[in-house]
Amino acid sequence: MTRGARRPLVSALLAAISLLGGLTATASYGAKTGGPQPFGLQCHATEGVRYCPGDVNHRVATFDGVPLDVNVVLPPGGRDNGYPLVVELHGWAGAKLGLDDDAGGFNEQRGGQYAFLPTPRALAAAGMAVLTYSSRGFGNSCGTPASRTDAACAEGWTHLADVRYEAHDTQYLAGLLADSGLVDPQRIGVIGSSYGGLQALELSTLGDHTVTPGGGVVPWRSPKRHLPMHLASVTALDTASSLVDALVPNGRWRDDSAGRSASEVDPVGVPKLSWNTGLYGAGQAAGYIAPPGIDPSGDLTTSFLRLAVGDPSADPVAVDSLNETAQWHEAAGLDVRDASPPPTLLVYGWTDSLFPVDQALRWVYRERSAHPTAVIGQMYTDIGHPPSPNKPADRRRVAARVVAWHEHYLVGRSSAPVVHGVEAWLHNCSSRTTSSGPIHAPSWPALHPRSTTLSGPGGVVVGDAGDLASGRATDPVAGDKICAEERPPLAAGTVVDSWPVKRALTLLGAPTVKLSLHVTDAEAQAPYVTGPAVGTQIDARLWDVAPGGTARLLTRLVYRPRISGPQKFQLHPIGYRVAAGHRLALELRGSDAPYARPSNEPFTINVGKLRLSLPVR
């Protein structure tokens, strides 16, 4: 999109629906064959696999009676029992994957820009039984009005990846297939992208445990024969480990030892305005949202409206909503310390503005602290939510890595190559230039063995300041995207420090900012911050400025500052090569609308000398 192209709010919401939905493909298939009938579905041979599609008339009642629309794909034959099973989960406002769907959480034709999942056909051809189903409240699992004529759908609304409901559904359906003898209860795998990835990370964190609707944690058993169930492999792509931080970030988490224990709820963060609006609109348009005030675990409308009101944010409605999300709707809030995760592959994109790379890191560090020997693979490349470029080579590479992971750990094919430690591919803005890599390291810190520190004088950040044109152009939902060429920001009330790059730098990690909120001797009586403390924010953005003066946004962060004194925060991680002769510019402003919601109250922050530490390969 060119800089001059603008989309109205309605178009942005429609775009969010298309970006976050999932298309149920209609596959052609051949004549019926004999063999199993999973969930009572008829299976048909088609190009080397057996496809068993469900529909609204052949749904499966889950643990609480809500009917779920399922598909099953089986290997071509040879046996009809004991298959390893992989459950492939779709994205927000989407539906179950069809036989050749590869877009996961994105509503588009197969093979499109956001297609980076292995298809159910590819997984079945590799020897796995595949289950895909529409998550409760979406598709024909009570999501469409036509599917809600069944009385069992009365409370079949989405619970927003609640471990007591959505994660439980996956475990229950997998258990039914184990009870039938079709799949091996000790070889269950999960693949999830975006919204489905939320559930995949939750399931990995739970290991072989189930959370009941009442919040109790019990061993995972099949529902009829009570077989012990075992999660053997997981892949989570472009998703959140902390949904609170992804949607209402306070910017406090860092990848150093002191920052890993930062609260995601205290202080209450700054809502990602454009994303929250788009996601809520997509859910209303394509799914079943609980009526407000009925079910606290699924009351998305009350939560959305409260966050839309903005600062001051620390009232009971907002805090209770965020605490509910942190406890039940994200992997980071689960406390199952004796549950070691199965081999888990994380795949994230450097420029994913909804679920940035630090979402992966917080889960990795959390699990490593409790289970140092856990098998965790990390892959960082150019895929994910806007403005990620999702180049064809990256998408093909990701799909191949995912299939190999489950062949190795689920099927038991030891010759299948897997990601060890960290595999990184550098981001670049051109859709015609392949990503540079791979760069391998045993751990995240080993990716960037040194750092370069730059210093700047600081200045004054004003709460009602900010270049609205630049903010709109760099908004991931309605703007020109992260690689759009802009003029360096010069808005009054914004701190901008820049430094020449004499030799090319490969940035690989999270840029760290250290600064103080201070006053001079002449202003000894002046406060560090004026305005309501709970409503202040620093919106940080890092730019690559070319010799001709145009700039590209590399990464950003929304940060809630303390009232005074030293501050330290990290921008979202980036893997990017800065050319010699360019300049790096750090911008600190008081508003980054419409990406982040601006404060309701004006404020002024006096920023002292600052230091920018760049992780360098």
C-alpha positions as CSV (number, residue, x, y, z in Angstrom):
1,M,0.0,0.0,0.0
2,T,1.3,3.4,-0.8
3,R,1.6,6.1,1.8
4,G,-1.4,8.0,0.3
5,A,-3.7,5.0,0.4
6,R,-6.0,5.1,3.4
7,R,-8.7,2.7,4.6
8,P,-11.8,3.8,6.6
9,L,-12.7,2.0,9.8
10,V,-15.2,-0.3,8.2
11,S,-12.5,-1.5,5.7
12,A,-10.1,-2.0,8.5
13,L,-12.5,-4.1,10.4
14,L,-13.2,-6.2,7.3
15,A,-9.5,-6.5,6.8
16,A,-9.1,-7.7,10.3
17,I,-11.8,-10.3,9.7
18,S,-10.0,-11.5,6.6
19,L,-6.7,-11.5,8.3
20,L,-7.8,-13.4,11.4
21,G,-10.4,-15.7,10.1
22,G,-10.0,-19.2,8.7
23,L,-11.5,-20.5,5.5
24,T,-13.0,-24.0,5.5
25,A,-12.0,-25.3,2.1
26,T,-14.3,-27.5,0.1
27,A,-12.3,-30.4,-1.1
28,S,-13.3,-32.9,-3.9
29,Y,-12.9,-36.5,-3.1
30,G,-13.3,-39.9,-4.7
31,A,-15.3,-43.0,-4.0
32,K,-15.9,-44.2,-0.5
33,T,-13.6,-46.8,1.0
34,G,-13.9,-49.2,3.8
35,G,-12.2,-48.6,7.2
36,P,-12.8,-46.5,10.2
37,Q,-15.5,-43.9,10.8
38,P,-14.1,-41.4,13.3
39,F,-16.9,-39.7,15.2
40,G,-19.2,-41.6,12.9
41,L,-18.0,-39.7,9.8
42,Q,-17.7,-41.2,6.4
43,C,-14.2,-41.3,5.0
44,H,-13.3,-41.0,1.3
45,A,-10.0,-41.7,-0.4
46,T,-8.5,-38.7,-2.1
47,E,-5.0,-38.3,-3.6
48,G,-3.2,-40.5,-1.1
49,V,-5.1,-39.9,2.1
50,R,-8.6,-40.5,3.6
51,Y,-10.7,-37.5,4.3
52,C,-13.6,-37.7,6.8
53,P,-15.4,-34.3,6.7
54,G,-18.0,-33.3,9.2
55,D,-20.8,-30.8,8.9
56,V,-23.5,-29.1,11.1
57,N,-25.5,-32.3,11.1
58,H,-22.6,-34.5,12.3
59,R,-21.2,-32.5,15.1
60,V,-19.6,-34.0,18.3
61,A,-20.8,-33.0,21.7
62,T,-17.9,-31.9,23.9
63,F,-17.5,-32.3,27.6
64,D,-20.2,-29.8,28.5
65,G,-22.5,-30.7,25.6
66,V,-21.6,-27.9,23.2
67,P,-21.6,-29.4,19.6
68,L,-18.3,-29.0,17.8
69,D,-17.9,-29.3,14.0
70,V,-15.0,-31.6,13.2
71,N,-12.9,-32.9,10.2
72,V,-10.6,-35.9,10.4
73,V,-7.9,-36.8,7.8
74,L,-6.2,-40.3,8.0
75,P,-3.1,-41.7,6.3
76,P,-3.9,-43.8,3.2
77,G,-4.3,-47.1,4.9
78,G,-2.4,-50.2,6.1
79,R,-4.0,-50.2,9.5
80,D,-7.0,-48.6,11.3
81,N,-5.8,-48.2,14.8
82,G,-3.1,-46.7,17.0
83,Y,-2.3,-43.7,14.7
84,P,-0.3,-40.8,16.2
85,L,-2.8,-37.9,16.3
86,V,-2.1,-34.2,15.6
87,V,-4.8,-31.6,16.3
88,E,-4.5,-28.5,14.1
89,L,-6.2,-25.4,15.5
90,H,-7.4,-22.4,13.6
91,G,-7.2,-18.6,14.2
92,W,-9.6,-16.1,15.8
93,A,-12.9,-15.7,13.9
94,G,-12.0,-18.7,11.8
95,A,-13.2,-22.2,11.4
96,K,-11.8,-25.8,11.0
97,L,-9.2,-26.4,8.3
98,G,-10.2,-28.2,5.2
99,L,-8.1,-30.9,3.6
100,D,-5.8,-28.5,1.8
101,D,-6.0,-25.4,3.9
102,D,-2.7,-24.0,4.9
103,A,-3.6,-20.5,6.1
104,G,-4.4,-21.4,9.7
105,G,-5.9,-18.2,11.1
106,F,-6.3,-16.3,7.9
107,N,-9.4,-16.3,5.7
108,E,-8.1,-16.6,2.2
109,Q,-7.6,-19.1,-0.5
110,R,-5.1,-21.8,0.0
111,G,-1.5,-20.8,-0.9
112,G,-2.1,-17.1,-0.2
113,Q,0.1,-14.7,1.6
114,Y,-0.6,-15.9,5.1
115,A,-0.3,-19.6,4.3
116,F,2.5,-21.0,6.5
117,L,0.9,-24.0,8.1
118,P,1.2,-27.6,6.8
119,T,-2.0,-28.8,5.3
120,P,-4.0,-31.6,7.0
121,R,-3.3,-33.6,3.8
122,A,0.5,-33.1,4.2
123,L,0.4,-34.2,7.9
124,A,-1.7,-37.3,7.1
125,A,0.7,-38.2,4.2
126,A,3.5,-38.1,6.8
127,G,1.8,-40.8,8.8
128,M,-0.4,-38.8,11.3
129,A,-4.1,-38.9,11.9
130,V,-5.3,-35.2,11.8
131,L,-8.2,-33.6,13.7
132,T,-9.3,-30.1,12.9
133,Y,-12.4,-28.6,14.4
134,S,-14.1,-25.2,14.7
135,S,-13.5,-23.7,18.1
136,R,-16.6,-23.2,20.2
137,G,-18.3,-20.0,19.2
138,F,-16.9,-20.0,15.6
139,G,-17.9,-21.7,12.3
140,N,-20.5,-24.4,12.8
141,S,-19.5,-24.9,16.4
142,C,-22.3,-22.5,17.4
143,G,-20.6,-19.6,15.6
144,T,-22.8,-19.1,12.6
145,P,-26.5,-18.2,13.3
146,A,-27.6,-21.2,11.3
147,S,-25.6,-23.5,13.6
148,R,-27.2,-22.1,16.8
149,T,-30.6,-23.5,16.2
150,D,-29.6,-26.5,18.4
151,A,-30.5,-25.8,22.1
152,A,-27.0,-27.1,23.0
153,C,-25.6,-23.9,21.5
154,A,-27.4,-21.6,23.9
155,E,-24.2,-21.0,25.8
156,G,-21.8,-22.1,23.1
157,W,-20.1,-18.8,22.9
158,T,-16.3,-18.3,22.7
159,H,-14.4,-18.2,25.9
160,L,-11.3,-16.7,24.3
161,A,-8.9,-19.6,24.6
162,D,-9.9,-20.4,28.1
163,V,-8.0,-23.5,29.4
164,R,-11.2,-24.6,31.2
165,Y,-13.1,-24.7,27.9
166,E,-11.2,-24.4,24.6
167,A,-8.1,-26.3,25.7
168,H,-10.4,-28.8,27.4
169,D,-12.3,-29.3,24.1
170,T,-9.1,-30.4,22.3
171,Q,-8.2,-32.8,25.1
172,Y,-11.8,-34.2,25.1
173,L,-12.0,-34.8,21.3
174,A,-8.5,-36.4,21.3
175,G,-9.6,-38.6,24.1
176,L,-12.7,-39.8,22.2
177,L,-10.5,-40.8,19.3
178,A,-8.3,-42.7,21.7
179,D,-11.3,-44.4,23.2
180,S,-12.3,-45.6,19.8
181,G,-8.8,-47.2,19.3
182,L,-8.1,-45.1,16.2
183,V,-5.3,-43.2,17.8
184,D,-2.6,-43.9,20.3
185,P,-3.4,-42.1,23.6
186,Q,0.3,-41.7,24.2
187,R,1.1,-39.9,20.9
188,I,-1.0,-36.8,20.7
189,G,0.3,-33.6,19.1
190,V,-1.0,-30.1,18.6
191,I,-0.3,-27.4,16.0
192,G,-1.9,-23.9,16.5
193,S,-1.5,-20.6,14.8
194,S,-2.6,-17.2,16.3
195,Y,-5.7,-17.9,18.3
196,G,-5.1,-21.6,17.9
197,G,-1.5,-21.0,19.0
198,L,-2.8,-19.6,22.3
199,Q,-4.4,-22.9,23.0
200,A,-1.3,-24.9,21.8
201,L,0.9,-23.0,24.3
202,E,-1.7,-23.6,27.0
203,L,-1.8,-27.3,26.3
204,S,2.0,-27.5,26.2
205,T,2.2,-25.8,29.6
206,L,-0.4,-28.2,31.0
207,G,1.4,-31.2,29.7
208,D,-0.7,-34.2,30.6
209,H,-3.2,-32.3,32.8
210,T,-6.7,-31.0,32.3
211,V,-8.3,-27.9,33.9
212,T,-12.0,-28.5,34.8
213,P,-14.7,-25.8,34.4
214,G,-14.4,-25.3,38.2
215,G,-10.7,-24.6,37.9
216,G,-9.4,-27.8,39.3
217,V,-6.3,-29.5,37.7
218,V,-6.6,-33.3,37.1
219,P,-4.7,-35.9,35.1
220,W,-5.7,-36.0,31.4
221,R,-7.7,-39.1,30.8
222,S,-9.9,-40.2,27.9
223,P,-13.6,-39.6,28.7
224,K,-14.9,-43.2,28.3
225,R,-12.2,-45.7,28.9
226,H,-10.2,-43.3,31.1
227,L,-7.0,-44.0,29.3
228,P,-3.9,-42.0,30.3
229,M,-3.3,-39.4,27.6
230,H,0.1,-38.0,26.7
231,L,0.9,-34.8,24.7
232,A,4.0,-35.7,22.8
233,S,4.7,-32.7,20.5
234,V,3.5,-29.1,20.1
235,T,4.0,-26.3,17.6
236,A,2.8,-22.8,18.4
237,L,3.1,-20.1,15.7
238,D,2.6,-16.3,15.8
239,T,0.7,-16.3,19.1
240,A,0.6,-15.0,22.7
241,S,2.0,-16.5,25.8
242,S,0.6,-13.5,27.7
243,L,-2.6,-12.3,26.1
244,V,-2.8,-9.4,28.6
245,D,0.6,-8.1,27.4
246,A,-0.3,-8.7,23.8
247,L,-3.5,-6.6,23.9
248,V,-2.9,-4.1,26.8
249,P,0.9,-3.9,27.2
250,N,2.6,-2.0,30.0
251,G,6.1,-2.6,28.5
252,R,7.6,-3.9,31.7
253,W,8.7,-7.4,30.7
254,R,12.4,-7.8,29.6
255,D,14.6,-10.7,28.7
256,D,17.1,-10.1,31.5
257,S,16.7,-11.8,34.9
258,A,15.2,-8.7,36.6
259,G,12.6,-8.1,33.9
260,R,11.3,-11.6,33.6
261,S,9.2,-11.4,36.8
262,A,7.5,-8.1,35.8
263,S,3.7,-8.0,36.3
264,E,1.6,-7.8,33.2
265,V,-1.3,-6.4,35.1
266,D,0.3,-3.9,37.5
267,P,0.4,-1.2,36.2
268,V,-2.5,-1.6,33.8
269,G,-1.1,-1.2,30.3
270,V,-2.1,0.8,27.3
271,P,-4.6,-0.9,24.9
272,K,-3.5,-1.6,21.4
273,L,-6.4,0.5,20.0
274,S,-6.5,-0.6,16.3
275,W,-5.9,-4.3,17.1
276,N,-8.4,-4.5,19.8
277,T,-11.0,-2.8,17.6
278,G,-10.3,-5.1,14.7
279,L,-10.3,-8.3,16.8
280,Y,-13.5,-7.4,18.6
281,G,-15.2,-6.5,15.3
282,A,-14.0,-9.7,13.7
283,G,-15.4,-11.8,16.6
284,Q,-18.7,-10.1,16.5
285,A,-19.0,-10.5,12.7
286,A,-17.9,-14.1,12.5
287,G,-18.6,-15.7,15.9
288,Y,-20.8,-16.0,18.9
289,I,-19.9,-13.5,21.6
290,A,-21.5,-13.9,25.1
291,P,-24.1,-11.3,26.0
292,P,-22.5,-8.8,28.4
293,G,-22.9,-9.3,32.1
294,I,-23.8,-13.1,31.9
295,D,-20.5,-15.0,31.9
296,P,-17.4,-13.3,33.4
297,S,-15.2,-15.9,31.7
298,G,-16.4,-14.9,28.2
299,D,-17.6,-11.3,28.7
300,L,-15.6,-9.8,25.8
301,T,-18.0,-6.9,25.3
302,T,-17.6,-5.5,28.8
303,S,-13.9,-5.9,28.7
304,F,-13.6,-4.3,25.2
305,L,-15.8,-1.3,26.1
306,R,-14.0,-0.7,29.4
307,L,-10.6,-0.7,27.7
308,A,-11.9,1.6,25.0
309,V,-12.7,4.2,27.7
310,G,-9.0,4.4,28.5
311,D,-7.2,6.1,31.4
312,P,-7.4,6.0,34.3
313,S,-7.3,2.3,33.9
314,A,-6.9,0.8,37.4
315,D,-10.5,0.4,38.4
316,P,-12.2,-2.8,39.4
317,V,-13.8,-3.5,36.0
318,A,-10.5,-3.2,34.1
319,V,-8.4,-5.0,36.7
320,D,-10.8,-7.8,37.2
321,S,-11.0,-8.3,33.4
322,L,-7.3,-8.4,33.0
323,N,-6.8,-10.7,36.0
324,E,-9.4,-13.1,34.6
325,T,-7.5,-13.1,31.3
326,A,-4.2,-13.6,32.9
327,Q,-5.4,-16.6,35.0
328,W,-7.3,-18.6,32.5
329,H,-6.7,-17.4,29.0
330,E,-2.9,-17.5,28.5
331,A,-0.1,-19.9,29.1
332,A,1.9,-17.4,31.2
333,G,-0.8,-17.5,33.9
334,L,-0.9,-21.3,34.4
335,D,0.7,-22.7,37.5
336,V,1.4,-26.4,36.8
337,R,5.0,-26.5,37.9
338,D,5.2,-30.3,37.9
339,A,4.0,-30.5,34.3
340,S,7.1,-30.5,32.0
341,P,6.2,-29.4,28.5
342,P,6.5,-31.8,25.6
343,P,8.9,-31.0,22.8
344,T,7.6,-27.6,21.7
345,L,8.5,-25.6,18.6
346,L,7.9,-21.8,18.6
347,V,7.7,-20.0,15.3
348,Y,7.4,-16.2,15.4
349,G,7.9,-13.2,13.1
350,W,10.1,-10.2,13.8
351,T,7.6,-7.6,12.7
352,D,4.4,-9.3,14.0
353,S,2.7,-6.3,15.7
354,L,0.1,-8.4,17.5
355,F,2.3,-11.1,18.9
356,P,5.9,-10.0,18.8
357,V,8.9,-12.2,19.5
358,D,9.0,-11.4,23.2
359,Q,5.8,-13.4,23.6
360,A,7.8,-16.4,22.7
361,L,10.7,-15.5,25.0
362,R,8.6,-15.1,28.1
363,W,7.2,-18.6,27.6
364,V,10.7,-20.0,26.9
365,Y,12.2,-18.4,30.0
366,R,9.3,-19.4,32.2
367,E,9.4,-23.1,31.2
368,R,13.2,-23.2,31.3
369,S,13.3,-21.9,34.8
370,A,11.0,-24.8,36.0
371,H,12.2,-27.5,33.5
372,P,15.7,-26.8,32.4
373,T,15.9,-29.9,30.2
374,A,12.7,-29.3,28.3
375,V,13.0,-29.7,24.5
376,I,12.2,-26.3,23.1
377,G,12.9,-25.1,19.5
378,Q,12.7,-21.5,18.5
379,M,12.4,-20.2,14.9
380,Y,12.3,-16.5,14.2
381,T,11.7,-15.3,10.6
382,D,9.4,-13.1,8.5
383,I,6.0,-14.6,9.1
384,G,3.0,-13.6,11.2
385,H,0.4,-10.9,11.6
386,P,0.7,-7.6,9.8
387,P,2.9,-6.0,8.9
388,S,4.9,-9.2,8.5
389,P,5.8,-9.7,4.8
390,N,5.2,-13.5,4.9
391,K,7.4,-14.2,1.9
392,P,6.9,-17.4,0.0
393,A,10.3,-18.9,0.8
394,D,9.7,-18.2,4.6
395,R,6.3,-19.8,4.5
396,R,7.5,-22.9,2.7
397,R,10.4,-23.2,5.2
398,V,8.1,-22.8,8.2
399,A,5.7,-25.5,7.0
400,A,8.5,-27.9,6.4
401,R,10.0,-27.3,9.9
402,V,6.6,-27.9,11.5
403,V,6.0,-31.2,9.7
404,A,9.5,-32.4,10.5
405,W,9.0,-31.5,14.2
406,H,6.0,-33.8,14.5
407,E,7.4,-36.5,12.3
408,H,10.4,-36.6,14.7
409,Y,8.7,-36.3,18.1
410,L,5.2,-37.7,17.4
411,V,5.6,-40.3,14.7
412,G,9.1,-41.3,16.0
413,R,10.9,-40.8,12.7
414,S,14.3,-39.9,14.1
415,S,15.8,-39.1,10.7
416,A,13.4,-36.1,10.4
417,P,15.6,-32.9,11.0
418,V,14.4,-30.6,13.7
419,V,15.2,-27.1,15.0
420,H,17.8,-27.3,17.8
421,G,18.1,-24.2,20.0
422,V,17.4,-21.1,18.0
423,E,17.2,-20.6,14.2
424,A,16.9,-17.0,13.0
425,W,16.4,-15.5,9.6
426,L,16.9,-11.7,9.3
427,H,14.0,-9.5,8.4
428,N,14.1,-7.2,5.4
429,C,11.4,-5.1,3.9
430,S,11.5,-6.2,0.3
431,S,8.9,-8.9,-0.7
432,R,11.3,-9.8,-3.5
433,T,14.4,-10.4,-1.4
434,T,14.7,-13.6,0.5
435,S,15.4,-13.5,4.2
436,S,19.0,-13.9,5.2
437,G,20.0,-16.9,7.2
438,P,20.0,-19.2,8.9
439,I,21.7,-18.0,12.0
440,H,21.9,-20.8,14.6
441,A,22.6,-20.5,18.4
442,P,22.0,-22.8,21.3
443,S,20.0,-20.1,23.2
444,W,18.5,-16.7,22.8
445,P,21.4,-14.9,24.5
446,A,23.8,-16.7,22.3
447,L,22.2,-15.1,19.2
448,H,23.7,-11.7,20.2
449,P,27.1,-12.2,21.9
450,R,27.8,-8.5,22.2
451,S,26.1,-5.1,22.3
452,T,26.7,-1.6,21.1
453,T,25.6,1.3,23.4
454,L,24.6,4.7,22.1
455,S,23.9,7.8,24.3
456,G,21.6,10.8,23.8
457,P,20.6,13.9,25.7
458,G,16.9,13.2,26.2
459,G,14.3,16.0,26.3
460,V,10.6,16.5,27.0
461,V,7.8,14.1,26.1
462,V,4.3,15.7,25.9
463,G,1.2,13.6,26.3
464,D,-0.9,15.2,23.7
465,A,2.0,15.4,21.1
466,G,2.7,13.0,18.3
467,D,2.7,13.1,14.5
468,L,-0.8,11.8,13.7
469,A,0.2,11.2,10.0
470,S,3.2,9.1,11.0
471,G,1.1,7.2,13.6
472,R,-1.5,6.4,11.1
473,A,1.0,5.4,8.4
474,T,2.7,2.9,10.7
475,D,-0.5,1.4,12.2
476,P,-0.5,-2.3,11.3
477,V,-4.3,-2.5,10.8
478,A,-5.2,0.6,8.9
479,G,-1.8,2.1,7.9
480,D,1.0,1.8,5.4
481,K,2.7,-1.0,7.4
482,I,6.1,-1.1,9.2
483,C,8.3,-0.9,6.1
484,A,6.6,2.2,4.7
485,E,9.2,5.0,4.0
486,E,8.5,8.0,6.2
487,R,10.3,11.3,6.9
488,P,12.0,11.2,10.3
489,P,9.5,12.3,13.0
490,L,9.9,15.9,14.1
491,A,6.8,16.5,16.1
492,A,7.1,19.0,19.0
493,G,7.0,17.3,22.4
494,T,8.8,14.3,21.1
495,V,12.4,13.2,21.9
496,V,14.4,12.1,18.9
497,D,18.0,11.1,19.2
498,S,20.0,9.6,16.2
499,W,23.4,8.1,15.6
500,P,25.4,7.4,12.4
501,V,26.1,3.8,11.5
502,K,29.7,3.8,10.2
503,R,29.8,0.0,9.7
504,A,27.0,-2.3,8.9
505,L,25.3,-3.7,12.0
506,T,23.3,-6.9,12.4
507,L,20.7,-6.2,15.1
508,L,19.5,-9.5,16.6
509,G,17.6,-9.1,19.8
510,A,15.7,-6.6,21.9
511,P,17.1,-3.0,21.9
512,T,17.2,-1.8,25.5
513,V,16.6,1.8,26.6
514,K,17.9,3.2,29.9
515,L,16.9,6.7,31.0
516,S,16.0,8.8,34.0
517,L,13.0,11.1,34.5
518,H,14.8,14.1,36.1
519,V,14.7,17.8,36.8
520,T,17.4,20.4,36.5
521,D,18.6,22.5,39.5
522,A,16.7,25.4,38.3
523,E,13.5,23.3,38.2
524,A,14.1,21.6,41.6
525,Q,10.5,22.1,42.6
526,A,9.1,20.7,39.3
527,P,7.7,17.2,39.2
528,Y,9.3,14.5,37.2
529,V,5.9,13.8,35.6
530,T,3.0,16.2,35.4
531,G,-0.5,14.8,34.9
532,P,-2.1,11.6,36.4
533,A,0.6,9.0,37.0
534,V,-1.6,6.2,35.9
535,G,-2.3,7.9,32.5
536,T,1.3,8.5,31.4
537,Q,2.9,6.6,28.6
538,I,6.1,6.6,26.6
539,D,5.7,5.3,23.0
540,A,9.1,4.3,21.8
541,R,10.0,3.7,18.1
542,L,13.3,2.8,16.5
543,W,13.9,4.0,12.9
544,D,16.4,3.1,10.2
545,V,17.1,6.4,8.4
546,A,18.6,6.3,4.9
547,P,21.1,8.9,3.6
548,G,18.3,10.5,1.5
549,G,16.3,11.2,4.7
550,T,13.6,8.6,4.4
551,A,13.1,6.3,7.4
552,R,11.7,2.9,8.1
553,L,10.2,1.8,11.4
554,L,12.1,-1.2,12.8
555,T,10.4,-1.8,16.1
556,R,8.4,-0.1,18.8
557,L,7.1,-0.4,22.4
558,V,4.4,1.1,24.6
559,Y,5.7,1.7,28.1
560,R,4.0,2.8,31.4
561,P,6.8,4.7,33.3
562,R,7.3,4.9,37.0
563,I,6.8,8.3,38.5
564,S,10.4,9.2,38.7
565,G,14.0,7.9,38.7
566,P,15.8,5.4,36.5
567,Q,13.8,3.5,33.9
568,K,14.7,0.5,31.8
569,F,12.6,-1.1,29.0
570,Q,13.1,-3.1,25.9
571,L,11.7,-2.6,22.5
572,H,10.3,-5.7,20.8
573,P,13.1,-7.9,19.4
574,I,14.3,-7.4,15.8
575,G,16.6,-9.3,13.4
576,Y,17.7,-6.8,10.9
577,R,20.9,-5.5,9.1
578,V,21.4,-1.8,9.1
579,A,23.6,-0.6,6.2
580,A,26.7,1.5,6.6
581,G,26.0,5.2,6.0
582,H,22.5,5.0,7.5
583,R,21.4,6.5,10.9
584,L,19.5,4.9,13.7
585,A,16.9,7.2,15.3
586,L,15.2,6.5,18.6
587,E,11.9,8.4,19.0
588,L,10.1,8.8,22.4
589,R,6.6,10.3,22.2
590,G,3.5,10.6,24.3
591,S,1.1,9.1,21.8
592,D,1.3,6.4,19.1
593,A,-2.4,6.5,18.0
594,P,-4.1,4.7,16.5
595,Y,-1.8,1.8,17.2
596,A,-2.0,2.5,20.9
597,R,-4.8,4.4,22.7
598,P,-3.8,7.9,23.6
599,S,-4.2,9.0,27.2
600,N,-7.3,10.9,28.2
601,E,-5.2,13.5,30.1
602,P,-2.4,15.7,29.0
603,F,1.0,15.1,30.7
604,T,4.6,16.0,30.5
605,I,7.6,13.8,31.1
606,N,11.1,15.2,31.5
607,V,13.5,12.7,30.1
608,G,17.2,12.9,31.2
609,K,20.2,11.4,29.4
610,L,19.4,8.1,27.8
611,R,21.4,5.1,26.7
612,L,20.3,2.8,23.8
613,S,21.9,-0.7,24.0
614,L,21.7,-2.6,20.7
615,P,22.2,-6.4,20.7
616,V,24.6,-7.1,17.8
617,R,25.5,-10.3,16.0
